[in-house]
């Protein structure tokens, strides 16, 4: 199921934010026994996209969350987000 969740997250982010780089990491194993997760997973999203230009950190995170909001809380319990523009990588 975790590979399917990673793919669902990846597809939504690709479609809505058109990133130039995207890495979705399943960190659920680090939170084993986290009762409040209810079977949903913990993920790290590393994303680079032009749409983040001129946006604050909170605005960038809101863009990511809005792309996957239908997966929360059933599939996603927690996201760690690293959102950058292509120029911030240089």
N, C-alpha and C positions, 0 to 999 in steps of 0.2 A: 504493500500500500504506500510506503514512503516514496518509492520511485514515481508512482502515479501522482502523488501530491507535489513532488518537485516539478514534474512535467506540467501540472495544472498551473502552478505559480509561474513557471517560465513562460508558458503560452500567453497568459494574461498580461504579463509585463511586456513581452515582445509586442503584442498586438496594440497595447495602449500607449506605451512609452517609446517604442522603437529604439531600444538601447544599442549602442555601438559595442558594448561589452556587458555580459550578464553571467553571473555565477549564483546559483541557488544551492545552498548547503543545508542538508538535513542534520540538525543538531539534537534531534529528539533523544538520542541515546545518552546525551549528557544530562538529561532531565528525567531519567527513569524514576518512576514512583511519584512523580509530581501529580498528586491527586486532582488538583483543580483543572488539569489539562483535559480531562475527560476523553482521552484517546486522540485528541488533536496534536499536531506536531509543533516543534520549535525549529525555526529556520533562520539562516543568515542569508541576506540578499546583498550581493555586491553588484552594483549597477552603475553604468556610465551612459549618460544620455544627454543629448543637446537640450532637451526640454527643461533641464535643471538650471540652465544659464539664467542668472539674475534672480534666482529663487533662494529664499532662506532655507536653512536646514529643515525647519518645521514644514515649510511648503513642499520641499522635496519628499519628505516622509509622507505627507498627505497624498501626494500623487501616487506613491507606491501603494499605500493602503487603499486608495480608491480603486486601484486596478485589481485588487484581490479581496475586496470587502465581502463578496459573496462566499468566500471560503472561510470566513471567520464567523463564529468560533468552531464550526464543525470540522474543518480540515486543518486550520492554522490556529494554534493557541498563542504563539509569540513569534515576532519577527525582530531580528536585529538587522538594521538597514545601514548600508554604506553607499551613499548616493553622491556621485561626482559628475562633473562635466568632462568632456574630452580634454579641454585645456588645463584642467586641474591635475591631470595625470602627467603633464609635461614638466 
